[in-house]
């Protein structure tokens, strides 16, 4: 296992370098120029050229990439073009916010989806199964931006129960209940509008497949209690698809939910990514992209390791 992990980590290096190169080229070939946002539109071409030279935008793209890559491997991700703040500072100010929302959403989704999926599988074609199926299909079909707007219209505007934006009431001291009220709607949108429904359907379909296999019939024939058969043998083998989903969800823990954070004005990584795109803030955008790519690699590696832990037959 140790050799497998080391080999995968070394294989990830050229992959991340390739991602950084392609992303850097695409970003710089996109229409627009950061210098146009940093100077008066009425400025002379000479002033415009001077600003480009200050930020190194006048150099050829291969030279810009080589300079950026050299700084990046030394741990220097540069400064934002907009406010000249260190990129790492901007990112780490927002990581705790996005991480909090993502982790809460993930665990709530699992706590709801797995029991509902198990009940749907064990009571196939029952009323509970049909209700769970409809519930999950609605969640898969709902557009997050529309669902978020409807929640805001109902709970923030019509009823006035929940705040419509931000993570805390402006100008107040830290209040756990206030923070929780601000996170209720974003967590519902992120959970029900995506992760929860997917986990529910995969749990149901995977468990249905497992409980029809020979080793489950053998366990029942040996006289084991149904609770032991389901929870010790069936559910553990049905977890493999959820491990795959967990590996795919791991990058979102840091990269954030772009649409949801923008909709609820949450100052997290998703909102920062949107702002960086509109502001053509190359350094910030490259840092977010590389963090997301790294988390994708780590997520797949963690999923592979968890496969072997859940299913001892798997060896690398």
N, C-alpha and C positions, 0 to 999 in steps of 0.2 A: 504494500500500500504506500509506503513512504517513497519508494522509487517512482511509483505511478504519479504521486502528487508532485514530486520534483520535476518529472518529465513534463507534466501538464503545465507547470509554471514556466518552464523554459520555452515551451511551445507558444505560450501566450505572448511572449516578448515580441516576436515578429508580427503577430496579429495586431497588437496594440500599436506598433509602429506604422503598420499599413493603414489602420483606422485613422491615426493622427494625420498621415500624409493626405489621404483622400479627403478627410474633413477640412483640412487646412486649404486645400486647393479649391474645393467647392465653395467654401465661405468667401474666399478672396475673389473668385470669379463671379459671384453673385452681383447683381446690379447694386449700385450705391457705393458710397465711400464714407468712412467714419469722419474724414476731414470736413465733409460738407455739414456735419452736425456740430463741429467744434469751432466754426468760424462764421462770421456774419455773411449771409448770402450775397451782400453787396461788396464783399472784399475783392481786392484785385487778384488776378491770377498769380502774381508774385507771392502775395500773402498765403494764398491757397497752397502753392508749391512749398512754401516754407513750413507750413503746418504738416504737410505730408512728409517732409524730410525729418522733422522733429520726431515723428512717430515711426519712422522707418518704412512708411508706406510707398516711398518712391523707388525702393529697391525691387528687383525682380522677385517673383514669387518663390523660386527655389532658394534664393538668398534669405528671404524673410523666414522661410520654413527652417533652414539650417540654423539661423540665429535663435528662433523660437525653440527649436528642439534642443539646442545646446543649453539654453537657460532652463528648460523644463527638466532635463535629467539632473541638473544641479539643484532642483527644488525651487527655482525661481519662475513663477508663473506670470510674472509681469504685473503691470498695473492696468486698471480700467482706463479706457480712453475717455470716459465721460467725467468721472470725478477724481481720477488719478489715485484712487485707493488701491491698495494691494489686492490682487485677485483672491488670494487665500483668505484675507480678512473678510471680503465680501461674502465668500462662500461659507466660511465657518460661522458667520453671523446668522446664516439661514438654515444650515444643516440641522440644528436641534429642533427647529420648528417642523420642518418636513419629516424628520425622523420620528418625532412624536406622533404626528398624524398617521404616518405610514404604519408604525408598529401597532398603534391602537386599532387601526382599521384591520390590520392583518389578523390580530388575535380575536377580535370580535367576529370577523368573518368566519374564522375556523370554529369558534365556539357555537355559532349558529348553523353553519353549513354542514359540518360533519354529522351532528346528531340528526338533522333533518334528512340528509342523504342516507344515513343508515336506516332510519325509520322508513323512508320511501322504498328502499331496497327490500327490507324485511317484510313490508306490508305492500308488496307490489300490486298495483291496480286497485288499491283501496282508496277511500276518500282522502286519507292523509297523503297518499302517493300523488293523487291528482292535484291536490292543493299545493304540495311542494313543487310539483312540476310546473304548474302555472306560475307560481311565485318566482321560480328560478328563470323561466323563459321571459317573464316581464323584466326582470333585472338585466338579462342579457340584451334585451332589445331597447331599453331606455337609453337615449342619448344623455350623457352626463350633464351637458350644459342645460338641456331642457329640464331635466329632473331637478337640478339645482335651482333653476329659476322658479319652478313650481313650489319647491320647499320654501324659498325666500318669500314668494307671494303669500303663501299660506301662514307660515309660522312667524315671519318677521313683519310683514305688512298688515295682513288681515287680523291675525291674532295678537301680534306683538309679544310673543312668548320668547323669541330668540333673537339675538343680534344678527344682522345680515352680512357683516363683513368684519375682517380683522381677526386677531387672536385674543384681544383683550380690550376692555373699555379704555379709551384714551384718557390719560391723565390720572388714572387710579393706581393704587398700590397693587402688588401681586395678590390676586384672589383666586384660589383654586376653583371655586364654583363659577366665577366669571369666565375663567379660561375654558372650563368644561362646556359652558353654554355656547361659547363661540365655536367650539369644535364639533358640536353635535351634528349640525347639518353637513359640513364637509365630510365627516366620517360616514354618515349615512350615504351620501352620494358616492363616495369612493368604494364603500363596502358593498352596498346593495347593487349599485350600478356596474359592478364588474366582478370583483374577487369573490364575493359571497355566492353569487349565482353560478360561477364557474366551478368553485369547489363543491357545491352541492350536486351539480350534475355529474361531475367526475367521480365523486364518492358513490353516488347511487349506481352508476353504470359499472364501475370497477367492482363494487361489492356484489352486484348481481352476477357478474362473471365468476367471481371467486367462489361464491356459495354453491355453484353448480359443479365444481370440480370434484375429482375423485377423493382427494384427501379430506375434504369436508364431509363427504358421505362416510368415509372410513372413521373419522372422529366421532360422528354420531353413532355409527354401528358399534363402536367400542363402549358406548354408554356414557360418554361425556355429557355433562350438563349443557344445555343449549347456550347458556351464558358464556361458558368456557369456549365452546366451539366458535361463537361469533366474535367475542372480544379477544381471545388469545390467538386464534388461528385465522379467522376470516378477515377481520379488520386490518390486522398487521400486513397481510399480503395485499390488501386493497389500497394501502397507503402509497404505493409506488407512483401512481399518476399524480397524487397530491405533492409528492416530493419534486416532480418535474415542474409543477406549477409554482412551487416555492422557489425553485431556482430561477424561474422566469420573473417572479415578483421581486426578488432581492434587489435588482437594480433600481426599482421604483422607490426603495427605502430612502435613497439619497437624491435621485434625480427629481423626485416629486411628481405630482399630478398637475400637469401644466394647465389644463382647462379649469380644473376645480380650484386651484390656488388663484388663478386669475379672476375667476368668477366671484369668489368670496374675499378677494383682496387680501390674501394671506401672504405675508412676506417670506415665502419659502423658496426652495430651489426652482420649482416650476415657474413661479413668477419671475425670478431672476433670469431664467432662460428666455422667456418671452421678451423681457426688457432688453436683453442682450441682442436678440435678433433684430428688434426694431431699431435699436441704437447702433447696430453694426459694431458692437463691442467685441472685437475678435478675441482678445485674450480671455475674457470671461467665458465666452461661448466655447472656446477650445478647452478650457479647464472643465466645464460642465460635461462636455462630450467625452473627454478622456476619463473622467470619474465614472460616468455611466457605462462606458465600454469596459472599464476595469471591473465594475460590479457585475456586468454580464458574465465575464470570464470567471470571476469568483463564484457567482451564483451557480453556474454550470458545474464547477468543481465541487462545491458543497453538495449539490444534488447527487453527483456521482458517488461521493463518499457516503452520503446517507443511504443510497441504494444498498451498499454493502452492509451497512449497519442494520437496516430493516430486513434484508433478505441475505442470510449467511451464504446462500448458494452463489452469490455474485462475488467474484474475486477479480482483481486487476493485476 
